[in-house]
Amino acid sequence: MKIKRLWWLLPLLPIACTREYVEDLRGVCFERDVLPVFQSNCTQSGCHNSQDREAGYDLTSYDNIVSHGIVPGDYKASKIYKVLVLPGGDEAMPQSPYSRLSDEQITNIALWIDEGAPNSTCNDNTVCDTTDVSFSQSVMPILQTYCNGCHGGSSPQGGVNYNNYNGVKTTATSGKLLGSVQHLSGYSPMPQNANKLSACNIAIIKAWVDAGAPNN
Ligand code: HEC
């Protein structure tokens, strides 16, 4: 059902001629658009992390993600894609109480599989800008991508609730937010089961905390 979102690409194909054009157009990059989605939404305790490996799936790293349930070049045949778009039932993922993925996240995964499921890193040359940082435009999007598979939805993990400003503000003020993303001793390193956030994302969060963690 959700894959209907991809249909808009079809009329573009004859004009585009090459696959590269479509890739450039979308610019899906595994490291930025796919890996954090799996790490944040699928690796909770009892789920698809390297210890629990629920149903044999470990979705914490590239090698483990592609070794099982992905058919490169064919998203419709890929089990991991199929369970994301099931309307409900035992096999639909992520399971309750965790939130389902957004249409954009599922589309990115489908495009990435269609492109052959490469271990692509982003050519991101943009300069890290921490001058105009706000909660809603800068910090929340980072938390939504990297943290809210566990700290959002109806069952936030570890008593850390990032569904709204107040929950984030609490851990910003206590020092836990920066301590955990900077991997300082005395704090649980976050995001759990995932790579450390990029230096730029950490700098953005730090700039916001240093400014008094305003609700802006
Ligand atoms: C895969 C699940 C998962 C993801 C993703 C995740 N967390 Fe956590 N987080 C937990 C769990 C479980 C706990 C409670 C146990 C613990 O402290 O290790 C926790 C605890 C925390 C704490 C309290 C730490 C402390 O030392 O008391 C903070 C702050 C936190 N997370 C922030 C984040 C941030 C910020 C991100 C994203 C950058 C993130 N988490 C991503 C599962 C996750």
py3Dmol code that shows the C-alpha trace and the ligand (Angstrom):
import py3Dmol

protein = """\
ATOM      1  CA  MET A   1       0.000   0.000   0.000  1.00  0.00           C
ATOM      2  CA  LYS A   2       2.665   2.503   1.074  1.00  0.00           C
ATOM      3  CA  ILE A   3       4.755   1.707  -2.007  1.00  0.00           C
ATOM      4  CA  LYS A   4       2.242   3.665  -4.035  1.00  0.00           C
ATOM      5  CA  ARG A   5       4.463   6.531  -3.010  1.00  0.00           C
ATOM      6  CA  LEU A   6       7.088   5.277  -5.479  1.00  0.00           C
ATOM      7  CA  TRP A   7       4.788   5.465  -8.488  1.00  0.00           C
ATOM      8  CA  TRP A   8       5.650   9.089  -9.097  1.00  0.00           C
ATOM      9  CA  LEU A   9       9.129   7.920 -10.081  1.00  0.00           C
ATOM     10  CA  LEU A  10       7.866   5.836 -12.996  1.00  0.00           C
ATOM     11  CA  PRO A  11       7.059   8.667 -15.442  1.00  0.00           C
ATOM     12  CA  LEU A  12      10.516  10.077 -14.776  1.00  0.00           C
ATOM     13  CA  LEU A  13      12.364   6.957 -15.891  1.00  0.00           C
ATOM     14  CA  PRO A  14      12.103   7.380 -19.691  1.00  0.00           C
ATOM     15  CA  ILE A  15      13.319  10.967 -19.433  1.00  0.00           C
ATOM     16  CA  ALA A  16      16.017  10.148 -16.956  1.00  0.00           C
ATOM     17  CA  CYS A  17      17.584   7.355 -19.051  1.00  0.00           C
ATOM     18  CA  THR A  18      20.083   6.369 -16.411  1.00  0.00           C
ATOM     19  CA  ARG A  19      19.653   5.004 -12.919  1.00  0.00           C
ATOM     20  CA  GLU A  20      22.216   7.483 -11.665  1.00  0.00           C
ATOM     21  CA  TYR A  21      19.838  10.311 -12.346  1.00  0.00           C
ATOM     22  CA  VAL A  22      17.183   8.773 -10.146  1.00  0.00           C
ATOM     23  CA  GLU A  23      19.756   8.107  -7.439  1.00  0.00           C
ATOM     24  CA  ASP A  24      20.952  11.684  -7.594  1.00  0.00           C
ATOM     25  CA  LEU A  25      17.395  12.900  -7.569  1.00  0.00           C
ATOM     26  CA  ARG A  26      16.628  11.018  -4.402  1.00  0.00           C
ATOM     27  CA  GLY A  27      20.144  10.836  -2.993  1.00  0.00           C
ATOM     28  CA  VAL A  28      19.382   7.913  -0.692  1.00  0.00           C
ATOM     29  CA  CYS A  29      22.448   7.094   1.282  1.00  0.00           C
ATOM     30  CA  PHE A  30      22.603   4.041   3.529  1.00  0.00           C
ATOM     31  CA  GLU A  31      24.633   5.608   6.304  1.00  0.00           C
ATOM     32  CA  ARG A  32      22.342   8.606   6.712  1.00  0.00           C
ATOM     33  CA  ASP A  33      18.884   7.466   5.540  1.00  0.00           C
ATOM     34  CA  VAL A  34      18.686   3.741   6.230  1.00  0.00           C
ATOM     35  CA  LEU A  35      21.058   2.559   8.977  1.00  0.00           C
ATOM     36  CA  PRO A  36      19.792   4.911  11.704  1.00  0.00           C
ATOM     37  CA  VAL A  37      16.202   3.934  10.905  1.00  0.00           C
ATOM     38  CA  PHE A  38      16.972   0.257  11.560  1.00  0.00           C
ATOM     39  CA  GLN A  39      19.163   0.987  14.565  1.00  0.00           C
ATOM     40  CA  SER A  40      16.630   3.260  16.222  1.00  0.00           C
ATOM     41  CA  ASN A  41      13.435   1.374  15.414  1.00  0.00           C
ATOM     42  CA  CYS A  42      14.370  -2.305  15.395  1.00  0.00           C
ATOM     43  CA  THR A  43      17.091  -2.985  17.980  1.00  0.00           C
ATOM     44  CA  GLN A  44      15.231  -2.494  21.259  1.00  0.00           C
ATOM     45  CA  SER A  45      15.793  -5.020  24.031  1.00  0.00           C
ATOM     46  CA  GLY A  46      14.264  -8.358  23.011  1.00  0.00           C
ATOM     47  CA  CYS A  47      14.299  -7.342  19.328  1.00  0.00           C
ATOM     48  CA  HIS A  48      16.851  -7.354  16.504  1.00  0.00           C
ATOM     49  CA  ASN A  49      20.086  -6.420  18.276  1.00  0.00           C
ATOM     50  CA  SER A  50      23.248  -8.533  18.319  1.00  0.00           C
ATOM     51  CA  GLN A  51      22.417 -10.205  21.640  1.00  0.00           C
ATOM     52  CA  ASP A  52      18.751 -11.024  21.196  1.00  0.00           C
ATOM     53  CA  ARG A  53      18.701 -11.555  17.413  1.00  0.00           C
ATOM     54  CA  GLU A  54      14.937 -12.064  17.497  1.00  0.00           C
ATOM     55  CA  ALA A  55      13.894 -14.443  14.683  1.00  0.00           C
ATOM     56  CA  GLY A  56      17.537 -14.495  13.552  1.00  0.00           C
ATOM     57  CA  TYR A  57      17.674 -10.831  12.557  1.00  0.00           C
ATOM     58  CA  ASP A  58      20.404  -8.479  13.791  1.00  0.00           C
ATOM     59  CA  LEU A  59      19.728  -5.012  12.356  1.00  0.00           C
ATOM     60  CA  THR A  60      22.578  -3.104  13.999  1.00  0.00           C
ATOM     61  CA  SER A  61      25.151  -2.994  11.171  1.00  0.00           C
ATOM     62  CA  TYR A  62      25.395  -3.062   7.378  1.00  0.00           C
ATOM     63  CA  ASP A  63      26.827  -6.598   7.188  1.00  0.00           C
ATOM     64  CA  ASN A  64      24.149  -8.010   9.434  1.00  0.00           C
ATOM     65  CA  ILE A  65      21.304  -6.125   7.759  1.00  0.00           C
ATOM     66  CA  VAL A  66      22.150  -7.310   4.235  1.00  0.00           C
ATOM     67  CA  SER A  67      22.952 -10.883   5.273  1.00  0.00           C
ATOM     68  CA  HIS A  68      19.329 -11.691   5.980  1.00  0.00           C
ATOM     69  CA  GLY A  69      16.012 -10.569   4.552  1.00  0.00           C
ATOM     70  CA  ILE A  70      17.284  -8.203   1.848  1.00  0.00           C
ATOM     71  CA  VAL A  71      17.274  -9.170  -1.849  1.00  0.00           C
ATOM     72  CA  PRO A  72      19.470  -6.485  -3.453  1.00  0.00           C
ATOM     73  CA  GLY A  73      17.694  -4.930  -6.437  1.00  0.00           C
ATOM     74  CA  ASP A  74      14.277  -6.320  -5.508  1.00  0.00           C
ATOM     75  CA  TYR A  75      12.550  -4.642  -2.609  1.00  0.00           C
ATOM     76  CA  LYS A  76       9.284  -6.479  -3.183  1.00  0.00           C
ATOM     77  CA  ALA A  77      11.037  -9.821  -2.627  1.00  0.00           C
ATOM     78  CA  SER A  78      12.808  -8.555   0.483  1.00  0.00           C
ATOM     79  CA  LYS A  79      11.321  -9.889   3.698  1.00  0.00           C
ATOM     80  CA  ILE A  80      12.487  -6.862   5.677  1.00  0.00           C
ATOM     81  CA  TYR A  81      10.563  -4.556   3.338  1.00  0.00           C
ATOM     82  CA  LYS A  82       7.459  -6.765   3.320  1.00  0.00           C
ATOM     83  CA  VAL A  83       7.023  -6.709   7.097  1.00  0.00           C
ATOM     84  CA  LEU A  84       7.287  -2.903   7.115  1.00  0.00           C
ATOM     85  CA  VAL A  85       4.279  -2.499   4.815  1.00  0.00           C
ATOM     86  CA  LEU A  86       2.018  -5.199   6.248  1.00  0.00           C
ATOM     87  CA  PRO A  87      -1.110  -3.478   7.540  1.00  0.00           C
ATOM     88  CA  GLY A  88      -1.095  -5.463  10.795  1.00  0.00           C
ATOM     89  CA  GLY A  89      -0.769  -8.893  12.351  1.00  0.00           C
ATOM     90  CA  ASP A  90       2.061 -10.830  14.032  1.00  0.00           C
ATOM     91  CA  GLU A  91       4.578 -10.218  11.267  1.00  0.00           C
ATOM     92  CA  ALA A  92       4.023  -6.475  10.854  1.00  0.00           C
ATOM     93  CA  MET A  93       7.050  -4.494  12.075  1.00  0.00           C
ATOM     94  CA  PRO A  94       7.898  -2.706  14.268  1.00  0.00           C
ATOM     95  CA  GLN A  95       5.507  -4.393  16.678  1.00  0.00           C
ATOM     96  CA  SER A  96       3.425  -2.622  19.285  1.00  0.00           C
ATOM     97  CA  PRO A  97       4.140  -0.683  21.494  1.00  0.00           C
ATOM     98  CA  TYR A  98       6.705   0.733  19.044  1.00  0.00           C
ATOM     99  CA  SER A  99       5.606   3.045  16.244  1.00  0.00           C
ATOM    100  CA  ARG A 100       5.484   1.945  12.593  1.00  0.00           C
ATOM    101  CA  LEU A 101       7.958   3.611  10.245  1.00  0.00           C
ATOM    102  CA  SER A 102       6.967   6.735   8.311  1.00  0.00           C
ATOM    103  CA  ASP A 103       6.209   6.589   4.580  1.00  0.00           C
ATOM    104  CA  GLU A 104       9.426   8.468   3.900  1.00  0.00           C
ATOM    105  CA  GLN A 105      11.526   5.997   5.883  1.00  0.00           C
ATOM    106  CA  ILE A 106       9.932   3.015   4.100  1.00  0.00           C
ATOM    107  CA  THR A 107      10.375   4.677   0.703  1.00  0.00           C
ATOM    108  CA  ASN A 108      14.055   5.279   1.409  1.00  0.00           C
ATOM    109  CA  ILE A 109      14.533   1.637   2.363  1.00  0.00           C
ATOM    110  CA  ALA A 110      12.775   0.475  -0.834  1.00  0.00           C
ATOM    111  CA  LEU A 111      14.885   2.793  -3.007  1.00  0.00           C
ATOM    112  CA  TRP A 112      18.072   1.688  -1.278  1.00  0.00           C
ATOM    113  CA  ILE A 113      17.241  -1.998  -1.881  1.00  0.00           C
ATOM    114  CA  ASP A 114      16.322  -1.214  -5.488  1.00  0.00           C
ATOM    115  CA  GLU A 115      19.698   0.423  -5.985  1.00  0.00           C
ATOM    116  CA  GLY A 116      21.362  -2.844  -4.968  1.00  0.00           C
ATOM    117  CA  ALA A 117      21.515  -2.253  -1.202  1.00  0.00           C
ATOM    118  CA  PRO A 118      25.001  -0.659  -1.278  1.00  0.00           C
ATOM    119  CA  ASN A 119      26.962   0.286   1.831  1.00  0.00           C
ATOM    120  CA  SER A 120      26.841   3.912   0.734  1.00  0.00           C
ATOM    121  CA  THR A 121      28.159   6.821   2.742  1.00  0.00           C
ATOM    122  CA  CYS A 122      27.026  10.375   2.071  1.00  0.00           C
ATOM    123  CA  ASN A 123      28.972  12.936   0.138  1.00  0.00           C
ATOM    124  CA  ASP A 124      27.906  15.609   2.499  1.00  0.00           C
ATOM    125  CA  ASN A 125      30.064  18.673   2.107  1.00  0.00           C
ATOM    126  CA  THR A 126      27.771  21.038   3.908  1.00  0.00           C
ATOM    127  CA  VAL A 127      29.427  23.002   6.674  1.00  0.00           C
ATOM    128  CA  CYS A 128      28.181  22.283  10.175  1.00  0.00           C
ATOM    129  CA  ASP A 129      26.152  25.335  11.156  1.00  0.00           C
ATOM    130  CA  THR A 130      25.496  25.766  14.870  1.00  0.00           C
ATOM    131  CA  THR A 131      24.725  29.501  14.792  1.00  0.00           C
ATOM    132  CA  ASP A 132      20.953  29.336  14.450  1.00  0.00           C
ATOM    133  CA  VAL A 133      20.023  26.207  16.361  1.00  0.00           C
ATOM    134  CA  SER A 134      16.448  25.693  17.577  1.00  0.00           C
ATOM    135  CA  PHE A 135      14.637  22.873  19.338  1.00  0.00           C
ATOM    136  CA  SER A 136      12.009  22.281  16.662  1.00  0.00           C
ATOM    137  CA  GLN A 137      14.126  22.732  13.529  1.00  0.00           C
ATOM    138  CA  SER A 138      17.497  21.363  14.648  1.00  0.00           C
ATOM    139  CA  VAL A 139      17.313  19.132  17.718  1.00  0.00           C
ATOM    140  CA  MET A 140      13.969  17.338  17.340  1.00  0.00           C
ATOM    141  CA  PRO A 141      14.713  16.063  13.797  1.00  0.00           C
ATOM    142  CA  ILE A 142      17.928  14.442  15.100  1.00  0.00           C
ATOM    143  CA  LEU A 143      16.081  12.807  17.992  1.00  0.00           C
ATOM    144  CA  GLN A 144      13.340  11.584  15.659  1.00  0.00           C
ATOM    145  CA  THR A 145      15.844   9.891  13.381  1.00  0.00           C
ATOM    146  CA  TYR A 146      18.250   8.429  15.911  1.00  0.00           C
ATOM    147  CA  CYS A 147      16.416   8.105  19.213  1.00  0.00           C
ATOM    148  CA  ASN A 148      12.656   7.931  18.997  1.00  0.00           C
ATOM    149  CA  GLY A 149      12.326   4.321  17.913  1.00  0.00           C
ATOM    150  CA  CYS A 150      13.140   3.773  21.608  1.00  0.00           C
ATOM    151  CA  HIS A 151      12.330   7.074  23.313  1.00  0.00           C
ATOM    152  CA  GLY A 152       9.153   7.977  21.416  1.00  0.00           C
ATOM    153  CA  GLY A 153       5.844   6.232  20.827  1.00  0.00           C
ATOM    154  CA  SER A 154       3.650   4.840  23.542  1.00  0.00           C
ATOM    155  CA  SER A 155       6.386   3.083  25.543  1.00  0.00           C
ATOM    156  CA  PRO A 156       9.519   5.260  25.856  1.00  0.00           C
ATOM    157  CA  GLN A 157      12.520   3.229  27.089  1.00  0.00           C
ATOM    158  CA  GLY A 158      14.423   3.894  30.294  1.00  0.00           C
ATOM    159  CA  GLY A 159      11.958   6.550  31.469  1.00  0.00           C
ATOM    160  CA  VAL A 160      13.354   8.933  28.815  1.00  0.00           C
ATOM    161  CA  ASN A 161      10.450  10.383  26.849  1.00  0.00           C
ATOM    162  CA  TYR A 162      11.361  12.352  23.726  1.00  0.00           C
ATOM    163  CA  ASN A 163       7.833  12.693  22.353  1.00  0.00           C
ATOM    164  CA  ASN A 164       7.763  16.308  23.416  1.00  0.00           C
ATOM    165  CA  TYR A 165       9.863  19.232  24.593  1.00  0.00           C
ATOM    166  CA  ASN A 166       9.469  18.627  28.330  1.00  0.00           C
ATOM    167  CA  GLY A 167      11.016  15.169  28.204  1.00  0.00           C
ATOM    168  CA  VAL A 168      13.995  16.391  26.213  1.00  0.00           C
ATOM    169  CA  LYS A 169      14.430  19.420  28.443  1.00  0.00           C
ATOM    170  CA  THR A 170      14.583  17.152  31.517  1.00  0.00           C
ATOM    171  CA  THR A 171      17.587  15.203  30.223  1.00  0.00           C
ATOM    172  CA  ALA A 172      19.176  18.369  28.803  1.00  0.00           C
ATOM    173  CA  THR A 173      19.091  20.028  32.219  1.00  0.00           C
ATOM    174  CA  SER A 174      20.312  16.947  34.099  1.00  0.00           C
ATOM    175  CA  GLY A 175      23.304  16.595  31.773  1.00  0.00           C
ATOM    176  CA  LYS A 176      22.161  13.143  30.649  1.00  0.00           C
ATOM    177  CA  LEU A 177      21.412  14.141  27.065  1.00  0.00           C
ATOM    178  CA  LEU A 178      24.905  15.454  26.330  1.00  0.00           C
ATOM    179  CA  GLY A 179      26.571  12.866  28.574  1.00  0.00           C
ATOM    180  CA  SER A 180      24.951  10.022  26.684  1.00  0.00           C
ATOM    181  CA  VAL A 181      25.487  11.302  23.130  1.00  0.00           C
ATOM    182  CA  GLN A 182      29.087  12.325  23.876  1.00  0.00           C
ATOM    183  CA  HIS A 183      29.718   8.916  25.482  1.00  0.00           C
ATOM    184  CA  LEU A 184      30.972  10.496  28.705  1.00  0.00           C
ATOM    185  CA  SER A 185      31.727   8.149  31.575  1.00  0.00           C
ATOM    186  CA  GLY A 186      28.891   7.809  34.058  1.00  0.00           C
ATOM    187  CA  TYR A 187      26.230   7.876  31.335  1.00  0.00           C
ATOM    188  CA  SER A 188      24.764   5.152  29.151  1.00  0.00           C
ATOM    189  CA  PRO A 189      26.196   5.659  25.653  1.00  0.00           C
ATOM    190  CA  MET A 190      23.448   6.627  23.169  1.00  0.00           C
ATOM    191  CA  PRO A 191      22.060   5.870  20.668  1.00  0.00           C
ATOM    192  CA  GLN A 192      22.004   2.308  21.961  1.00  0.00           C
ATOM    193  CA  ASN A 193      23.085  -0.427  19.512  1.00  0.00           C
ATOM    194  CA  ALA A 194      24.211   2.222  17.031  1.00  0.00           C
ATOM    195  CA  ASN A 195      27.151   4.339  15.963  1.00  0.00           C
ATOM    196  CA  LYS A 196      27.899   7.508  17.882  1.00  0.00           C
ATOM    197  CA  LEU A 197      26.128  10.532  16.381  1.00  0.00           C
ATOM    198  CA  SER A 198      28.162  12.584  13.895  1.00  0.00           C
ATOM    199  CA  ALA A 199      30.315  15.374  15.320  1.00  0.00           C
ATOM    200  CA  CYS A 200      27.969  17.883  13.671  1.00  0.00           C
ATOM    201  CA  ASN A 201      24.826  16.444  15.241  1.00  0.00           C
ATOM    202  CA  ILE A 202      26.497  16.407  18.663  1.00  0.00           C
ATOM    203  CA  ALA A 203      27.620  20.026  18.157  1.00  0.00           C
ATOM    204  CA  ILE A 204      24.049  21.053  17.284  1.00  0.00           C
ATOM    205  CA  ILE A 205      22.638  19.409  20.424  1.00  0.00           C
ATOM    206  CA  LYS A 206      25.409  20.950  22.528  1.00  0.00           C
ATOM    207  CA  ALA A 207      24.765  24.439  21.128  1.00  0.00           C
ATOM    208  CA  TRP A 208      21.085  24.111  22.046  1.00  0.00           C
ATOM    209  CA  VAL A 209      21.819  22.812  25.568  1.00  0.00           C
ATOM    210  CA  ASP A 210      24.431  25.541  26.118  1.00  0.00           C
ATOM    211  CA  ALA A 211      21.837  28.143  25.097  1.00  0.00           C
ATOM    212  CA  GLY A 212      19.655  26.940  27.994  1.00  0.00           C
ATOM    213  CA  ALA A 213      17.654  24.315  26.058  1.00  0.00           C
ATOM    214  CA  PRO A 214      14.932  26.761  24.970  1.00  0.00           C
ATOM    215  CA  ASN A 215      11.553  25.664  23.584  1.00  0.00           C
ATOM    216  CA  ASN A 216      12.023  27.393  20.240  1.00  0.00           C
TER     217      ASN A 216
END
"""
ligand_1 = """\
43
HEC
C 17.596 0.878 20.612
C 16.993 1.663 21.662
C 17.539 3.020 22.007
C 17.922 4.025 21.159
C 17.944 4.020 19.637
C 18.281 5.145 21.991
N 18.125 4.819 23.302
Fe 18.504 6.015 24.911
N 18.069 4.492 26.178
C 17.605 3.253 25.815
C 17.381 2.456 27.012
C 16.864 1.022 27.022
C 17.757 3.262 28.111
C 17.719 2.883 29.597
C 18.850 1.984 29.959
C 20.155 2.662 29.899
O 20.326 3.753 30.494
O 21.054 2.123 29.243
C 18.178 4.541 27.549
C 18.616 5.608 28.312
C 18.859 6.873 27.815
C 19.215 8.026 28.611
C 19.499 8.028 30.113
C 20.996 7.763 30.203
C 21.545 7.736 31.574
O 22.801 7.655 31.685
O 20.778 7.759 32.549
C 19.347 9.101 27.782
C 19.675 10.527 28.132
C 19.075 8.597 26.436
N 18.789 7.248 26.492
C 19.148 9.370 25.301
C 19.118 8.860 24.014
C 19.387 9.653 22.845
C 19.713 11.142 22.858
C 19.274 8.819 21.777
C 19.475 9.140 20.321
C 20.669 9.862 19.965
C 18.925 7.494 22.292
N 18.845 7.569 23.651
C 18.715 6.367 21.496
C 17.361 2.809 24.525
C 17.672 3.522 23.370
"""
view = py3Dmol.view(width=600, height=400)
view.addModel(protein, "pdb")
view.setStyle({"model": 0}, {"cartoon": {"style": "trace"}})
view.addModel(ligand_1, "xyz")
view.setStyle({"model": 1}, {"stick": {}})
view.zoomTo()
view.show()
